[in-house]
């Protein structure tokens, strides 16, 4: 009888240790998910966005969608810089100027874009920014200047740089 009580006590003790470990892992997962949500809200905010890039689960295609019309006669690179910087607070750009059919922008602090947003986030930034800047009259290309990273490469891009469905 004494051996049975010891055995039952050991089983209860081991079971409670395993449950405590599971509870710790669950609370770690919840913390990790809230950090991801917090990071996402810092990376993209669409209130003033002109273009949005994303995956349409119904059509199973990537799409770039025009969210609002713009007055091309009054649109400037500086206005677009402000819009992009508001939409993407973690990736601040600097509009340098235009030459021929190309707008030039730099991203002095590019770590969020190149290392922390992942490939999909970086692509979303590059596509939506390119489409926004090519709203400028006479601009067909956007030259991005930043330090190359795992998820984004600097260079000149245009609307046909990505094979996406366009929704205007």
C-alpha positions as CSV (number, residue, x, y, z in Angstrom):
1,X,0.0,0.0,0.0
2,X,2.8,2.4,0.9
3,X,4.5,1.7,-2.5
4,X,1.2,2.5,-4.3
5,X,0.9,5.9,-2.5
6,X,4.5,6.8,-3.4
7,X,3.8,5.8,-7.0
8,X,0.6,7.8,-7.2
9,X,2.5,10.8,-5.6
10,X,5.3,10.6,-8.2
11,X,2.7,10.4,-11.0
12,X,1.0,13.5,-9.7
13,X,4.2,15.4,-9.2
14,X,5.5,14.5,-12.8
15,X,2.1,15.5,-14.3
16,X,2.0,18.8,-12.6
17,X,5.6,19.6,-13.8
18,X,4.6,18.9,-17.4
19,X,1.5,21.0,-17.1
20,X,3.6,23.9,-15.8
21,X,6.0,23.6,-18.7
22,X,3.1,23.6,-21.2
23,X,1.6,26.7,-19.5
24,X,5.0,28.5,-19.9
25,X,5.2,27.6,-23.6
26,X,1.7,28.8,-24.2
27,X,2.4,32.1,-22.5
28,X,5.6,32.5,-24.5
29,X,3.6,31.9,-27.8
30,X,1.1,34.5,-26.8
31,X,3.9,37.0,-26.0
32,X,5.5,36.2,-29.4
33,X,2.2,36.7,-31.3
34,X,1.6,40.0,-29.6
35,X,5.1,41.1,-30.5
36,X,4.4,40.2,-34.1
37,X,1.2,42.2,-34.1
38,X,2.9,45.1,-32.5
39,X,5.7,45.0,-35.1
40,X,3.2,44.8,-38.0
41,X,1.3,47.8,-36.8
42,X,4.6,49.8,-36.7
43,X,5.6,48.6,-40.2
44,X,2.5,49.5,-42.3
45,X,-0.4,52.0,-41.8
46,X,-2.6,52.4,-44.8
47,X,-4.7,55.5,-44.0
48,X,-3.2,57.7,-46.7
49,X,-1.9,55.0,-49.1
50,X,-2.4,55.4,-52.8
51,X,-1.6,51.8,-53.8
52,X,-1.7,48.6,-51.8
53,X,0.0,45.3,-52.7
54,X,-1.1,42.0,-51.3
55,X,-2.3,38.4,-51.9
56,X,-5.9,37.8,-52.8
57,X,-6.9,34.5,-51.3
58,X,-10.0,34.2,-53.5
59,X,-8.1,34.5,-56.8
60,X,-4.9,33.1,-55.3
61,X,-3.0,35.9,-57.0
62,X,-0.9,38.9,-55.9
63,X,-2.6,42.2,-56.7
64,X,-1.8,45.8,-56.6
65,X,-4.8,47.9,-55.9
66,X,-5.3,51.6,-56.4
67,X,-6.9,52.8,-53.1
68,X,-7.7,56.4,-54.1
69,X,-7.4,58.8,-57.0
70,X,-4.7,61.5,-57.0
71,X,-4.5,64.8,-58.7
72,X,-1.4,64.3,-60.9
73,X,-1.2,68.0,-61.6
74,X,-0.5,68.8,-58.0
75,X,1.3,65.6,-57.0
76,X,5.0,66.1,-56.1
77,X,7.8,63.9,-55.0
78,X,7.8,65.6,-51.6
79,X,4.1,64.8,-51.1
80,X,4.7,61.2,-52.0
81,X,7.6,61.1,-49.6
82,X,5.3,62.2,-46.8
83,X,2.6,59.7,-47.8
84,X,5.1,56.8,-48.0
85,X,6.7,57.8,-44.7
86,X,3.3,57.9,-43.0
87,X,2.2,54.6,-44.5
88,X,5.5,52.8,-43.7
89,X,6.7,54.4,-40.4
90,X,9.4,51.7,-40.0
91,X,10.9,52.5,-43.5
92,X,11.5,56.2,-43.9
93,X,12.4,57.4,-47.4
94,X,14.0,60.5,-48.7
95,X,12.9,61.9,-52.1
96,X,16.1,63.0,-53.9
97,X,14.7,64.2,-57.2
98,X,13.9,63.2,-60.8
99,X,15.9,62.8,-64.0
100,X,14.3,62.0,-67.3
101,X,11.6,59.4,-66.5
102,X,13.1,58.2,-63.1
103,X,12.4,59.3,-59.6
104,X,15.3,58.8,-57.1
105,X,14.7,57.9,-53.5
106,X,17.0,56.8,-50.7
107,X,16.4,54.8,-47.6
108,X,19.2,55.8,-45.1
109,X,18.0,53.4,-42.4
110,X,17.0,50.3,-44.4
111,X,17.3,47.6,-41.8
112,X,13.6,47.2,-41.3
113,X,13.0,46.9,-45.0
114,X,16.0,44.6,-45.7
115,X,16.1,42.5,-42.6
116,X,13.0,42.7,-40.4
117,X,9.9,42.8,-42.7
118,X,10.5,39.5,-44.4
119,X,10.4,39.0,-48.2
120,X,6.6,39.6,-48.5
121,X,6.7,42.8,-46.4
122,X,9.7,44.2,-48.4
123,X,8.0,43.4,-51.7
124,X,4.8,45.0,-50.6
125,X,6.8,48.2,-49.7
126,X,8.7,48.2,-53.0
127,X,5.7,47.6,-55.2
128,X,3.4,50.1,-53.5
129,X,6.1,52.7,-53.4
130,X,7.0,52.2,-57.0
131,X,3.4,52.4,-58.1
132,X,2.9,55.5,-56.0
133,X,5.9,57.4,-57.4
134,X,5.0,56.4,-61.0
135,X,1.9,58.4,-60.5
136,X,4.1,61.5,-61.0
137,X,3.7,62.9,-64.5
138,X,6.5,61.6,-66.8
139,X,7.9,59.1,-64.2
140,X,8.1,55.5,-65.3
141,X,10.9,54.2,-63.0
142,X,11.9,54.5,-59.4
143,X,15.5,54.2,-58.3
144,X,15.9,52.9,-54.8
145,X,19.1,53.6,-53.0
146,X,19.8,51.7,-49.8
147,X,22.1,49.0,-48.4
148,X,21.2,45.6,-49.8
149,X,19.9,43.0,-47.4
150,X,18.3,39.6,-47.3
151,X,14.8,40.8,-48.4
152,X,15.3,43.8,-50.7
153,X,17.8,44.8,-53.4
154,X,18.4,48.4,-54.4
155,X,18.0,49.5,-58.0
156,X,15.6,50.9,-60.6
157,X,12.1,49.4,-60.7
158,X,9.0,50.1,-62.8
159,X,5.4,48.9,-62.8
160,X,6.3,45.8,-64.9
161,X,9.1,44.7,-62.6
162,X,6.5,42.5,-60.9
163,X,4.0,40.1,-62.5
164,X,0.9,41.2,-60.6
165,X,-2.8,41.9,-61.4
166,X,-3.6,45.6,-61.3
167,X,-6.9,46.8,-59.9
168,X,-7.7,50.4,-60.5
